[in-house]
Amino acid sequence: MPKMKTKSSAKKRFKVSANGKVIAGQAGKRHGMIKRTKKFIRDARGSTTLSAPDAKIVKGYMPYDR
């Protein structure tokens, strides 16, 4: 059986932590920062962990990064 391929877009956007959680960058920060509130910009700093249903989908894209 041949190896499965990892989705290139997923390996660029997500990282799996040692505990198996999927880490992703915060959404909604590419453009339009003027109309965003200061609170939103503060809260959206850094990265976040995906919810369990979303993490399950992303882990299917990266079969060897579990």
PDBQT receptor file of N, H, CA, C and O in Angstrom, charges set to zero:
ATOM      1  N   MET A   1       0.845  -1.185   0.000  1.00  0.00    +0.000 N 
ATOM      2  CA  MET A   1       0.000   0.000   0.000  1.00  0.00    +0.000 C 
ATOM      3  C   MET A   1       0.889   1.247   0.000  1.00  0.00    +0.000 C 
ATOM      4  O   MET A   1       1.805   1.342   0.816  1.00  0.00    +0.000 OA
ATOM      5  N   PRO A   2       0.639   2.193  -0.889  1.00  0.00    +0.000 N 
ATOM      6  CA  PRO A   2       1.477   3.404  -0.900  1.00  0.00    +0.000 C 
ATOM      7  C   PRO A   2       1.164   4.311   0.281  1.00  0.00    +0.000 C 
ATOM      8  O   PRO A   2       0.100   4.227   0.895  1.00  0.00    +0.000 OA
ATOM      9  N   LYS A   3       2.115   5.175   0.575  1.00  0.00    +0.000 N 
ATOM     10  H   LYS A   3       2.979   5.244   0.076  1.00  0.00    +0.000 HD
ATOM     11  CA  LYS A   3       1.921   6.124   1.665  1.00  0.00    +0.000 C 
ATOM     12  C   LYS A   3       0.839   7.129   1.298  1.00  0.00    +0.000 C 
ATOM     13  O   LYS A   3       0.635   7.446   0.126  1.00  0.00    +0.000 OA
ATOM     14  N   MET A   4       0.139   7.633   2.336  1.00  0.00    +0.000 N 
ATOM     15  H   MET A   4       0.304   7.376   3.288  1.00  0.00    +0.000 HD
ATOM     16  CA  MET A   4      -0.840   8.693   2.120  1.00  0.00    +0.000 C 
ATOM     17  C   MET A   4      -0.105  10.022   2.015  1.00  0.00    +0.000 C 
ATOM     18  O   MET A   4       0.964  10.198   2.601  1.00  0.00    +0.000 OA
ATOM     19  N   LYS A   5      -0.680  10.951   1.269  1.00  0.00    +0.000 N 
ATOM     20  H   LYS A   5      -1.548  10.808   0.793  1.00  0.00    +0.000 HD
ATOM     21  CA  LYS A   5      -0.061  12.261   1.142  1.00  0.00    +0.000 C 
ATOM     22  C   LYS A   5      -0.653  13.230   2.160  1.00  0.00    +0.000 C 
ATOM     23  O   LYS A   5      -1.847  13.202   2.458  1.00  0.00    +0.000 OA
ATOM     24  N   THR A   6       0.225  14.087   2.683  1.00  0.00    +0.000 N 
ATOM     25  H   THR A   6       1.195  14.110   2.441  1.00  0.00    +0.000 HD
ATOM     26  CA  THR A   6      -0.212  15.162   3.568  1.00  0.00    +0.000 C 
ATOM     27  C   THR A   6      -0.686  16.322   2.707  1.00  0.00    +0.000 C 
ATOM     28  O   THR A   6      -0.069  16.635   1.689  1.00  0.00    +0.000 OA
ATOM     29  N   LYS A   7      -1.797  16.970   3.117  1.00  0.00    +0.000 N 
ATOM     30  H   LYS A   7      -2.298  16.716   3.944  1.00  0.00    +0.000 HD
ATOM     31  CA  LYS A   7      -2.263  18.158   2.402  1.00  0.00    +0.000 C 
ATOM     32  C   LYS A   7      -1.270  19.286   2.637  1.00  0.00    +0.000 C 
ATOM     33  O   LYS A   7      -0.988  19.647   3.779  1.00  0.00    +0.000 OA
ATOM     34  N   SER A   8      -0.745  19.838   1.555  1.00  0.00    +0.000 N 
ATOM     35  H   SER A   8      -0.975  19.545   0.627  1.00  0.00    +0.000 HD
ATOM     36  CA  SER A   8       0.274  20.875   1.672  1.00  0.00    +0.000 C 
ATOM     37  C   SER A   8      -0.267  22.114   2.368  1.00  0.00    +0.000 C 
ATOM     38  O   SER A   8       0.451  22.759   3.131  1.00  0.00    +0.000 OA
ATOM     39  N   SER A   9      -1.529  22.452   2.115  1.00  0.00    +0.000 N 
ATOM     40  H   SER A   9      -2.113  21.927   1.495  1.00  0.00    +0.000 HD
ATOM     41  CA  SER A   9      -2.107  23.641   2.746  1.00  0.00    +0.000 C 
ATOM     42  C   SER A   9      -2.227  23.451   4.248  1.00  0.00    +0.000 C 
ATOM     43  O   SER A   9      -2.067  24.409   5.005  1.00  0.00    +0.000 OA
ATOM     44  N   ALA A  10      -2.507  22.224   4.694  1.00  0.00    +0.000 N 
ATOM     45  H   ALA A  10      -2.636  21.447   4.079  1.00  0.00    +0.000 HD
ATOM     46  CA  ALA A  10      -2.671  21.963   6.123  1.00  0.00    +0.000 C 
ATOM     47  C   ALA A  10      -1.338  22.011   6.859  1.00  0.00    +0.000 C 
ATOM     48  O   ALA A  10      -1.267  22.526   7.975  1.00  0.00    +0.000 OA
ATOM     49  N   LYS A  11      -0.286  21.485   6.253  1.00  0.00    +0.000 N 
ATOM     50  H   LYS A  11      -0.343  21.067   5.346  1.00  0.00    +0.000 HD
ATOM     51  CA  LYS A  11       1.006  21.490   6.952  1.00  0.00    +0.000 C 
ATOM     52  C   LYS A  11       1.570  22.897   7.071  1.00  0.00    +0.000 C 
ATOM     53  O   LYS A  11       2.396  23.157   7.947  1.00  0.00    +0.000 OA
ATOM     54  N   LYS A  12       1.136  23.819   6.199  1.00  0.00    +0.000 N 
ATOM     55  H   LYS A  12       0.465  23.608   5.488  1.00  0.00    +0.000 HD
ATOM     56  CA  LYS A  12       1.581  25.200   6.300  1.00  0.00    +0.000 C 
ATOM     57  C   LYS A  12       0.804  25.976   7.362  1.00  0.00    +0.000 C 
ATOM     58  O   LYS A  12       1.328  26.934   7.930  1.00  0.00    +0.000 OA
ATOM     59  N   ARG A  13      -0.429  25.579   7.635  1.00  0.00    +0.000 N 
ATOM     60  H   ARG A  13      -0.855  24.801   7.173  1.00  0.00    +0.000 HD
ATOM     61  CA  ARG A  13      -1.309  26.367   8.499  1.00  0.00    +0.000 C 
ATOM     62  C   ARG A  13      -1.464  25.831   9.914  1.00  0.00    +0.000 C 
ATOM     63  O   ARG A  13      -1.790  26.589  10.827  1.00  0.00    +0.000 OA
ATOM     64  N   PHE A  14      -1.234  24.528  10.111  1.00  0.00    +0.000 N 
ATOM     65  H   PHE A  14      -0.969  23.913   9.369  1.00  0.00    +0.000 HD
ATOM     66  CA  PHE A  14      -1.510  23.919  11.402  1.00  0.00    +0.000 C 
ATOM     67  C   PHE A  14      -0.291  23.186  11.931  1.00  0.00    +0.000 C 
ATOM     68  O   PHE A  14       0.590  22.775  11.176  1.00  0.00    +0.000 OA
ATOM     69  N   LYS A  15      -0.263  23.031  13.268  1.00  0.00    +0.000 N 
ATOM     70  H   LYS A  15      -0.979  23.365  13.882  1.00  0.00    +0.000 HD
ATOM     71  CA  LYS A  15       0.802  22.300  13.932  1.00  0.00    +0.000 C 
ATOM     72  C   LYS A  15       0.143  21.455  15.012  1.00  0.00    +0.000 C 
ATOM     73  O   LYS A  15      -0.798  21.909  15.664  1.00  0.00    +0.000 OA
ATOM     74  N   VAL A  16       0.624  20.236  15.209  1.00  0.00    +0.000 N 
ATOM     75  H   VAL A  16       1.388  19.867  14.679  1.00  0.00    +0.000 HD
ATOM     76  CA  VAL A  16       0.077  19.367  16.240  1.00  0.00    +0.000 C 
ATOM     77  C   VAL A  16       1.000  19.423  17.459  1.00  0.00    +0.000 C 
ATOM     78  O   VAL A  16       2.205  19.205  17.339  1.00  0.00    +0.000 OA
ATOM     79  N   SER A  17       0.429  19.716  18.633  1.00  0.00    +0.000 N 
ATOM     80  H   SER A  17      -0.550  19.894  18.731  1.00  0.00    +0.000 HD
ATOM     81  CA  SER A  17       1.222  19.823  19.847  1.00  0.00    +0.000 C 
ATOM     82  C   SER A  17       1.567  18.431  20.372  1.00  0.00    +0.000 C 
ATOM     83  O   SER A  17       1.104  17.422  19.840  1.00  0.00    +0.000 OA
ATOM     84  N   ALA A  18       2.381  18.393  21.415  1.00  0.00    +0.000 N 
ATOM     85  H   ALA A  18       2.757  19.212  21.848  1.00  0.00    +0.000 HD
ATOM     86  CA  ALA A  18       2.788  17.114  21.999  1.00  0.00    +0.000 C 
ATOM     87  C   ALA A  18       1.601  16.369  22.598  1.00  0.00    +0.000 C 
ATOM     88  O   ALA A  18       1.601  15.139  22.651  1.00  0.00    +0.000 OA
ATOM     89  N   ASN A  19       0.595  17.106  23.048  1.00  0.00    +0.000 N 
ATOM     90  H   ASN A  19       0.595  18.105  23.005  1.00  0.00    +0.000 HD
ATOM     91  CA  ASN A  19      -0.599  16.487  23.619  1.00  0.00    +0.000 C 
ATOM     92  C   ASN A  19      -1.593  16.047  22.559  1.00  0.00    +0.000 C 
ATOM     93  O   ASN A  19      -2.611  15.436  22.883  1.00  0.00    +0.000 OA
ATOM     94  N   GLY A  20      -1.313  16.352  21.286  1.00  0.00    +0.000 N 
ATOM     95  H   GLY A  20      -0.486  16.850  21.023  1.00  0.00    +0.000 HD
ATOM     96  CA  GLY A  20      -2.205  15.955  20.209  1.00  0.00    +0.000 C 
ATOM     97  C   GLY A  20      -3.220  17.006  19.818  1.00  0.00    +0.000 C 
ATOM     98  O   GLY A  20      -4.090  16.751  18.985  1.00  0.00    +0.000 OA
ATOM     99  N   LYS A  21      -3.120  18.199  20.416  1.00  0.00    +0.000 N 
ATOM    100  H   LYS A  21      -2.413  18.406  21.092  1.00  0.00    +0.000 HD
ATOM    101  CA  LYS A  21      -4.041  19.275  20.051  1.00  0.00    +0.000 C 
ATOM    102  C   LYS A  21      -3.526  19.979  18.799  1.00  0.00    +0.000 C 
ATOM    103  O   LYS A  21      -2.320  20.035  18.560  1.00  0.00    +0.000 OA
ATOM    104  N   VAL A  22      -4.442  20.511  18.013  1.00  0.00    +0.000 N 
ATOM    105  H   VAL A  22      -5.422  20.466  18.208  1.00  0.00    +0.000 HD
ATOM    106  CA  VAL A  22      -4.068  21.194  16.777  1.00  0.00    +0.000 C 
ATOM    107  C   VAL A  22      -3.991  22.695  17.056  1.00  0.00    +0.000 C 
ATOM    108  O   VAL A  22      -4.941  23.291  17.563  1.00  0.00    +0.000 OA
ATOM    109  N   ILE A  23      -2.850  23.297  16.720  1.00  0.00    +0.000 N 
ATOM    110  H   ILE A  23      -2.078  22.813  16.309  1.00  0.00    +0.000 HD
ATOM    111  CA  ILE A  23      -2.617  24.717  16.952  1.00  0.00    +0.000 C 
ATOM    112  C   ILE A  23      -2.733  25.444  15.623  1.00  0.00    +0.000 C 
ATOM    113  O   ILE A  23      -2.171  25.013  14.616  1.00  0.00    +0.000 OA
ATOM    114  N   ALA A  24      -3.472  26.560  15.626  1.00  0.00    +0.000 N 
ATOM    115  H   ALA A  24      -3.929  26.911  16.444  1.00  0.00    +0.000 HD
ATOM    116  CA  ALA A  24      -3.674  27.347  14.414  1.00  0.00    +0.000 C 
ATOM    117  C   ALA A  24      -3.584  28.823  14.749  1.00  0.00    +0.000 C 
ATOM    118  O   ALA A  24      -3.753  29.220  15.902  1.00  0.00    +0.000 OA
ATOM    119  N   GLY A  25      -3.318  29.631  13.737  1.00  0.00    +0.000 N 
ATOM    120  H   GLY A  25      -3.180  29.308  12.800  1.00  0.00    +0.000 HD
ATOM    121  CA  GLY A  25      -3.311  31.073  13.923  1.00  0.00    +0.000 C 
ATOM    122  C   GLY A  25      -4.728  31.591  14.070  1.00  0.00    +0.000 C 
ATOM    123  O   GLY A  25      -5.680  30.963  13.608  1.00  0.00    +0.000 OA
ATOM    124  N   GLN A  26      -4.863  32.735  14.712  1.00  0.00    +0.000 N 
ATOM    125  H   GLN A  26      -4.089  33.246  15.088  1.00  0.00    +0.000 HD
ATOM    126  CA  GLN A  26      -6.178  33.319  14.918  1.00  0.00    +0.000 C 
ATOM    127  C   GLN A  26      -6.763  33.787  13.587  1.00  0.00    +0.000 C 
ATOM    128  O   GLN A  26      -6.043  34.288  12.723  1.00  0.00    +0.000 OA
ATOM    129  N   ALA A  27      -8.065  33.620  13.437  1.00  0.00    +0.000 N 
ATOM    130  H   ALA A  27      -8.649  33.213  14.139  1.00  0.00    +0.000 HD
ATOM    131  CA  ALA A  27      -8.750  34.013  12.202  1.00  0.00    +0.000 C 
ATOM    132  C   ALA A  27      -9.153  35.485  12.252  1.00  0.00    +0.000 C 
ATOM    133  O   ALA A  27      -9.314  36.066  13.325  1.00  0.00    +0.000 OA
ATOM    134  N   GLY A  28      -9.310  36.069  11.074  1.00  0.00    +0.000 N 
ATOM    135  H   GLY A  28      -9.180  35.596  10.203  1.00  0.00    +0.000 HD
ATOM    136  CA  GLY A  28      -9.866  37.414  10.976  1.00  0.00    +0.000 C 
ATOM    137  C   GLY A  28      -8.880  38.540  11.152  1.00  0.00    +0.000 C 
ATOM    138  O   GLY A  28      -9.277  39.648  11.513  1.00  0.00    +0.000 OA
ATOM    139  N   LYS A  29      -7.583  38.292  10.903  1.00  0.00    +0.000 N 
ATOM    140  H   LYS A  29      -7.261  37.392  10.610  1.00  0.00    +0.000 HD
ATOM    141  CA  LYS A  29      -6.601  39.348  11.121  1.00  0.00    +0.000 C 
ATOM    142  C   LYS A  29      -5.799  39.706   9.872  1.00  0.00    +0.000 C 
ATOM    143  O   LYS A  29      -4.749  40.340   9.979  1.00  0.00    +0.000 OA
ATOM    144  N   ARG A  30      -6.268  39.319   8.709  1.00  0.00    +0.000 N 
ATOM    145  H   ARG A  30      -7.121  38.804   8.622  1.00  0.00    +0.000 HD
ATOM    146  CA  ARG A  30      -5.518  39.597   7.480  1.00  0.00    +0.000 C 
ATOM    147  C   ARG A  30      -5.670  41.044   7.018  1.00  0.00    +0.000 C 
ATOM    148  O   ARG A  30      -4.696  41.664   6.591  1.00  0.00    +0.000 OA
ATOM    149  N   HIS A  31      -6.860  41.573   7.099  1.00  0.00    +0.000 N 
ATOM    150  H   HIS A  31      -7.652  41.069   7.445  1.00  0.00    +0.000 HD
ATOM    151  CA  HIS A  31      -7.094  42.942   6.643  1.00  0.00    +0.000 C 
ATOM    152  C   HIS A  31      -8.328  43.475   7.357  1.00  0.00    +0.000 C 
ATOM    153  O   HIS A  31      -9.018  42.726   8.048  1.00  0.00    +0.000 OA
ATOM    154  N   GLY A  32      -8.613  44.789   7.191  1.00  0.00    +0.000 N 
ATOM    155  H   GLY A  32      -8.052  45.397   6.630  1.00  0.00    +0.000 HD
ATOM    156  CA  GLY A  32      -9.784  45.395   7.819  1.00  0.00    +0.000 C 
ATOM    157  C   GLY A  32      -9.611  45.636   9.297  1.00  0.00    +0.000 C 
ATOM    158  O   GLY A  32     -10.583  45.568  10.049  1.00  0.00    +0.000 OA
ATOM    159  N   MET A  33      -8.374  45.921   9.743  1.00  0.00    +0.000 N 
ATOM    160  H   MET A  33      -7.584  45.976   9.132  1.00  0.00    +0.000 HD
ATOM    161  CA  MET A  33      -8.134  46.106  11.165  1.00  0.00    +0.000 C 
ATOM    162  C   MET A  33      -8.728  47.412  11.694  1.00  0.00    +0.000 C 
ATOM    163  O   MET A  33      -8.955  47.544  12.896  1.00  0.00    +0.000 OA
ATOM    164  N   ILE A  34      -8.980  48.374  10.807  1.00  0.00    +0.000 N 
ATOM    165  H   ILE A  34      -8.796  48.267   9.830  1.00  0.00    +0.000 HD
ATOM    166  CA  ILE A  34      -9.532  49.659  11.248  1.00  0.00    +0.000 C 
ATOM    167  C   ILE A  34     -10.932  49.467  11.817  1.00  0.00    +0.000 C 
ATOM    168  O   ILE A  34     -11.292  50.089  12.817  1.00  0.00    +0.000 OA
ATOM    169  N   LYS A  35     -11.712  48.614  11.188  1.00  0.00    +0.000 N 
ATOM    170  H   LYS A  35     -11.420  48.108  10.376  1.00  0.00    +0.000 HD
ATOM    171  CA  LYS A  35     -13.090  48.411  11.650  1.00  0.00    +0.000 C 
ATOM    172  C   LYS A  35     -13.200  47.438  12.818  1.00  0.00    +0.000 C 
ATOM    173  O   LYS A  35     -14.270  47.325  13.416  1.00  0.00    +0.000 OA
ATOM    174  N   ARG A  36     -12.127  46.737  13.156  1.00  0.00    +0.000 N 
ATOM    175  H   ARG A  36     -11.258  46.829  12.670  1.00  0.00    +0.000 HD
ATOM    176  CA  ARG A  36     -12.141  45.825  14.289  1.00  0.00    +0.000 C 
ATOM    177  C   ARG A  36     -11.970  46.618  15.588  1.00  0.00    +0.000 C 
ATOM    178  O   ARG A  36     -11.346  47.679  15.605  1.00  0.00    +0.000 OA
ATOM    179  N   THR A  37     -12.530  46.088  16.666  1.00  0.00    +0.000 N 
ATOM    180  H   THR A  37     -13.037  45.227  16.652  1.00  0.00    +0.000 HD
ATOM    181  CA  THR A  37     -12.370  46.765  17.950  1.00  0.00    +0.000 C 
ATOM    182  C   THR A  37     -10.981  46.474  18.512  1.00  0.00    +0.000 C 
ATOM    183  O   THR A  37     -10.340  45.488  18.148  1.00  0.00    +0.000 OA
ATOM    184  N   LYS A  38     -10.538  47.341  19.393  1.00  0.00    +0.000 N 
ATOM    185  H   LYS A  38     -11.059  48.142  19.688  1.00  0.00    +0.000 HD
ATOM    186  CA  LYS A  38      -9.230  47.142  20.037  1.00  0.00    +0.000 C 
ATOM    187  C   LYS A  38      -9.235  45.839  20.826  1.00  0.00    +0.000 C 
ATOM    188  O   LYS A  38      -8.224  45.138  20.877  1.00  0.00    +0.000 OA
ATOM    189  N   LYS A  39     -10.359  45.518  21.435  1.00  0.00    +0.000 N 
ATOM    190  H   LYS A  39     -11.180  46.088  21.394  1.00  0.00    +0.000 HD
ATOM    191  CA  LYS A  39     -10.485  44.290  22.223  1.00  0.00    +0.000 C 
ATOM    192  C   LYS A  39     -10.318  43.064  21.335  1.00  0.00    +0.000 C 
ATOM    193  O   LYS A  39      -9.658  42.100  21.725  1.00  0.00    +0.000 OA
ATOM    194  N   PHE A  40     -10.912  43.093  20.140  1.00  0.00    +0.000 N 
ATOM    195  H   PHE A  40     -11.448  43.875  19.824  1.00  0.00    +0.000 HD
ATOM    196  CA  PHE A  40     -10.771  41.959  19.219  1.00  0.00    +0.000 C 
ATOM    197  C   PHE A  40      -9.315  41.764  18.825  1.00  0.00    +0.000 C 
ATOM    198  O   PHE A  40      -8.815  40.639  18.809  1.00  0.00    +0.000 OA
ATOM    199  N   ILE A  41      -8.634  42.864  18.508  1.00  0.00    +0.000 N 
ATOM    200  H   ILE A  41      -9.040  43.777  18.521  1.00  0.00    +0.000 HD
ATOM    201  CA  ILE A  41      -7.237  42.779  18.073  1.00  0.00    +0.000 C 
ATOM    202  C   ILE A  41      -6.359  42.219  19.200  1.00  0.00    +0.000 C 
ATOM    203  O   ILE A  41      -5.465  41.411  18.948  1.00  0.00    +0.000 OA
ATOM    204  N   ARG A  42      -6.613  42.646  20.431  1.00  0.00    +0.000 N 
ATOM    205  H   ARG A  42      -7.339  43.302  20.636  1.00  0.00    +0.000 HD
ATOM    206  CA  ARG A  42      -5.863  42.129  21.578  1.00  0.00    +0.000 C 
ATOM    207  C   ARG A  42      -6.120  40.640  21.768  1.00  0.00    +0.000 C 
ATOM    208  O   ARG A  42      -5.187  39.857  21.945  1.00  0.00    +0.000 OA
ATOM    209  N   ASP A  43      -7.384  40.257  21.730  1.00  0.00    +0.000 N 
ATOM    210  H   ASP A  43      -8.142  40.893  21.586  1.00  0.00    +0.000 HD
ATOM    211  CA  ASP A  43      -7.756  38.865  21.988  1.00  0.00    +0.000 C 
ATOM    212  C   ASP A  43      -7.299  37.928  20.880  1.00  0.00    +0.000 C 
ATOM    213  O   ASP A  43      -7.131  36.731  21.117  1.00  0.00    +0.000 OA
ATOM    214  N   ALA A  44      -7.095  38.450  19.678  1.00  0.00    +0.000 N 
ATOM    215  H   ALA A  44      -7.231  39.422  19.486  1.00  0.00    +0.000 HD
ATOM    216  CA  ALA A  44      -6.730  37.609  18.545  1.00  0.00    +0.000 C 
ATOM    217  C   ALA A  44      -5.225  37.515  18.331  1.00  0.00    +0.000 C 
ATOM    218  O   ALA A  44      -4.782  37.075  17.271  1.00  0.00    +0.000 OA
ATOM    219  N   ARG A  45      -4.438  37.920  19.313  1.00  0.00    +0.000 N 
ATOM    220  H   ARG A  45      -4.798  38.278  20.174  1.00  0.00    +0.000 HD
ATOM    221  CA  ARG A  45      -2.980  37.793  19.210  1.00  0.00    +0.000 C 
ATOM    222  C   ARG A  45      -2.550  36.340  19.321  1.00  0.00    +0.000 C 
ATOM    223  O   ARG A  45      -3.247  35.519  19.918  1.00  0.00    +0.000 OA
ATOM    224  N   GLY A  46      -1.412  36.033  18.750  1.00  0.00    +0.000 N 
ATOM    225  H   GLY A  46      -0.846  36.700  18.265  1.00  0.00    +0.000 HD
ATOM    226  CA  GLY A  46      -0.828  34.705  18.920  1.00  0.00    +0.000 C 
ATOM    227  C   GLY A  46      -1.590  33.626  18.177  1.00  0.00    +0.000 C 
ATOM    228  O   GLY A  46      -2.100  33.855  17.080  1.00  0.00    +0.000 OA
ATOM    229  N   SER A  47      -1.666  32.451  18.777  1.00  0.00    +0.000 N 
ATOM    230  H   SER A  47      -1.252  32.264  19.668  1.00  0.00    +0.000 HD
ATOM    231  CA  SER A  47      -2.322  31.311  18.141  1.00  0.00    +0.000 C 
ATOM    232  C   SER A  47      -3.331  30.715  19.105  1.00  0.00    +0.000 C 
ATOM    233  O   SER A  47      -3.383  31.089  20.276  1.00  0.00    +0.000 OA
ATOM    234  N   THR A  48      -4.131  29.785  18.605  1.00  0.00    +0.000 N 
ATOM    235  H   THR A  48      -4.089  29.480  17.653  1.00  0.00    +0.000 HD
ATOM    236  CA  THR A  48      -5.177  29.168  19.405  1.00  0.00    +0.000 C 
ATOM    237  C   THR A  48      -5.260  27.683  19.090  1.00  0.00    +0.000 C 
ATOM    238  O   THR A  48      -4.711  27.224  18.088  1.00  0.00    +0.000 OA
ATOM    239  N   THR A  49      -5.944  26.938  19.940  1.00  0.00    +0.000 N 
ATOM    240  H   THR A  49      -6.390  27.311  20.753  1.00  0.00    +0.000 HD
ATOM    241  CA  THR A  49      -6.160  25.517  19.671  1.00  0.00    +0.000 C 
ATOM    242  C   THR A  49      -7.522  25.335  19.039  1.00  0.00    +0.000 C 
ATOM    243  O   THR A  49      -8.478  26.026  19.391  1.00  0.00    +0.000 OA
ATOM    244  N   LEU A  50      -7.607  24.407  18.108  1.00  0.00    +0.000 N 
ATOM    245  H   LEU A  50      -6.831  23.846  17.823  1.00  0.00    +0.000 HD
ATOM    246  CA  LEU A  50      -8.863  24.143  17.430  1.00  0.00    +0.000 C 
ATOM    247  C   LEU A  50      -9.795  23.320  18.312  1.00  0.00    +0.000 C 
ATOM    248  O   LEU A  50      -9.353  22.580  19.191  1.00  0.00    +0.000 OA
ATOM    249  N   SER A  51     -11.093  23.465  18.057  1.00  0.00    +0.000 N 
ATOM    250  H   SER A  51     -11.451  24.066  17.343  1.00  0.00    +0.000 HD
ATOM    251  CA  SER A  51     -12.075  22.658  18.774  1.00  0.00    +0.000 C 
ATOM    252  C   SER A  51     -11.935  21.205  18.328  1.00  0.00    +0.000 C 
ATOM    253  O   SER A  51     -11.338  20.919  17.290  1.00  0.00    +0.000 OA
ATOM    254  N   ALA A  52     -12.487  20.301  19.118  1.00  0.00    +0.000 N 
ATOM    255  H   ALA A  52     -12.971  20.533  19.961  1.00  0.00    +0.000 HD
ATOM    256  CA  ALA A  52     -12.331  18.869  18.850  1.00  0.00    +0.000 C 
ATOM    257  C   ALA A  52     -12.862  18.456  17.477  1.00  0.00    +0.000 C 
ATOM    258  O   ALA A  52     -12.177  17.704  16.784  1.00  0.00    +0.000 OA
ATOM    259  N   PRO A  53     -14.061  18.911  17.041  1.00  0.00    +0.000 N 
ATOM    260  CA  PRO A  53     -14.538  18.512  15.708  1.00  0.00    +0.000 C 
ATOM    261  C   PRO A  53     -13.649  19.032  14.579  1.00  0.00    +0.000 C 
ATOM    262  O   PRO A  53     -13.411  18.324  13.600  1.00  0.00    +0.000 OA
ATOM    263  N   ASP A  54     -13.154  20.278  14.711  1.00  0.00    +0.000 N 
ATOM    264  H   ASP A  54     -13.348  20.854  15.506  1.00  0.00    +0.000 HD
ATOM    265  CA  ASP A  54     -12.272  20.839  13.682  1.00  0.00    +0.000 C 
ATOM    266  C   ASP A  54     -10.923  20.139  13.684  1.00  0.00    +0.000 C 
ATOM    267  O   ASP A  54     -10.346  19.892  12.625  1.00  0.00    +0.000 OA
ATOM    268  N   ALA A  55     -10.416  19.816  14.876  1.00  0.00    +0.000 N 
ATOM    269  H   ALA A  55     -10.884  20.017  15.736  1.00  0.00    +0.000 HD
ATOM    270  CA  ALA A  55      -9.122  19.140  14.977  1.00  0.00    +0.000 C 
ATOM    271  C   ALA A  55      -9.174  17.767  14.318  1.00  0.00    +0.000 C 
ATOM    272  O   ALA A  55      -8.199  17.336  13.702  1.00  0.00    +0.000 OA
ATOM    273  N   LYS A  56     -10.292  17.087  14.441  1.00  0.00    +0.000 N 
ATOM    274  H   LYS A  56     -11.085  17.437  14.941  1.00  0.00    +0.000 HD
ATOM    275  CA  LYS A  56     -10.435  15.769  13.825  1.00  0.00    +0.000 C 
ATOM    276  C   LYS A  56     -10.327  15.870  12.302  1.00  0.00    +0.000 C 
ATOM    277  O   LYS A  56      -9.712  15.015  11.665  1.00  0.00    +0.000 OA
ATOM    278  N   ILE A  57     -10.919  16.906  11.723  1.00  0.00    +0.000 N 
ATOM    279  H   ILE A  57     -11.419  17.601  12.240  1.00  0.00    +0.000 HD
ATOM    280  CA  ILE A  57     -10.854  17.117  10.271  1.00  0.00    +0.000 C 
ATOM    281  C   ILE A  57      -9.414  17.398   9.840  1.00  0.00    +0.000 C 
ATOM    282  O   ILE A  57      -8.924  16.823   8.868  1.00  0.00    +0.000 OA
ATOM    283  N   VAL A  58      -8.744  18.286  10.573  1.00  0.00    +0.000 N 
ATOM    284  H   VAL A  58      -9.142  18.753  11.363  1.00  0.00    +0.000 HD
ATOM    285  CA  VAL A  58      -7.377  18.677  10.215  1.00  0.00    +0.000 C 
ATOM    286  C   VAL A  58      -6.422  17.503  10.352  1.00  0.00    +0.000 C 
ATOM    287  O   VAL A  58      -5.517  17.350   9.532  1.00  0.00    +0.000 OA
ATOM    288  N   LYS A  59      -6.603  16.669  11.375  1.00  0.00    +0.000 N 
ATOM    289  H   LYS A  59      -7.338  16.793  12.041  1.00  0.00    +0.000 HD
ATOM    290  CA  LYS A  59      -5.725  15.516  11.547  1.00  0.00    +0.000 C 
ATOM    291  C   LYS A  59      -5.881  14.514  10.410  1.00  0.00    +0.000 C 
ATOM    292  O   LYS A  59      -4.953  13.762  10.113  1.00  0.00    +0.000 OA
ATOM    293  N   GLY A  60      -7.034  14.501   9.781  1.00  0.00    +0.000 N 
ATOM    294  H   GLY A  60      -7.788  15.112  10.022  1.00  0.00    +0.000 HD
ATOM    295  CA  GLY A  60      -7.221  13.658   8.604  1.00  0.00    +0.000 C 
ATOM    296  C   GLY A  60      -6.401  14.146   7.419  1.00  0.00    +0.000 C 
ATOM    297  O   GLY A  60      -6.030  13.359   6.548  1.00  0.00    +0.000 OA
ATOM    298  N   TYR A  61      -6.119  15.449   7.387  1.00  0.00    +0.000 N 
ATOM    299  H   TYR A  61      -6.421  16.088   8.094  1.00  0.00    +0.000 HD
ATOM    300  CA  TYR A  61      -5.294  16.013   6.313  1.00  0.00    +0.000 C 
ATOM    301  C   TYR A  61      -3.819  15.710   6.523  1.00  0.00    +0.000 C 
ATOM    302  O   TYR A  61      -3.046  15.690   5.565  1.00  0.00    +0.000 OA
ATOM    303  N   MET A  62      -3.418  15.470   7.786  1.00  0.00    +0.000 N 
ATOM    304  H   MET A  62      -4.045  15.486   8.565  1.00  0.00    +0.000 HD
ATOM    305  CA  MET A  62      -2.010  15.245   8.104  1.00  0.00    +0.000 C 
ATOM    306  C   MET A  62      -1.866  13.872   8.775  1.00  0.00    +0.000 C 
ATOM    307  O   MET A  62      -1.789  13.801  10.002  1.00  0.00    +0.000 OA
ATOM    308  N   PRO A  63      -1.827  12.800   8.010  1.00  0.00    +0.000 N 
ATOM    309  CA  PRO A  63      -1.856  11.466   8.598  1.00  0.00    +0.000 C 
ATOM    310  C   PRO A  63      -0.613  11.084   9.398  1.00  0.00    +0.000 C 
ATOM    311  O   PRO A  63      -0.684  10.184  10.235  1.00  0.00    +0.000 OA
ATOM    312  N   TYR A  64       0.514  11.737   9.167  1.00  0.00    +0.000 N 
ATOM    313  H   TYR A  64       0.571  12.468   8.487  1.00  0.00    +0.000 HD
ATOM    314  CA  TYR A  64       1.762  11.354   9.851  1.00  0.00    +0.000 C 
ATOM    315  C   TYR A  64       2.187  12.319  10.929  1.00  0.00    +0.000 C 
ATOM    316  O   TYR A  64       3.261  12.146  11.505  1.00  0.00    +0.000 OA
ATOM    317  N   ASP A  65       1.379  13.342  11.231  1.00  0.00    +0.000 N 
ATOM    318  H   ASP A  65       0.506  13.482  10.763  1.00  0.00    +0.000 HD
ATOM    319  CA  ASP A  65       1.724  14.340  12.235  1.00  0.00    +0.000 C 
ATOM    320  C   ASP A  65       0.857  14.195  13.471  1.00  0.00    +0.000 C 
ATOM    321  O   ASP A  65       0.373  15.196  14.000  1.00  0.00    +0.000 OA
ATOM    322  N   ARG A  66       0.652  13.000  13.933  1.00  0.00    +0.000 N 
ATOM    323  H   ARG A  66       1.045  12.187  13.503  1.00  0.00    +0.000 HD
ATOM    324  CA  ARG A  66      -0.216  12.830  15.108  1.00  0.00    +0.000 C 
ATOM    325  C   ARG A  66       0.606  12.649  16.283  1.00  0.00    +0.000 C 
ATOM    326  O   ARG A  66       0.081  12.488  17.384  1.00  0.00    +0.000 OA
TER     327      ARG A  66
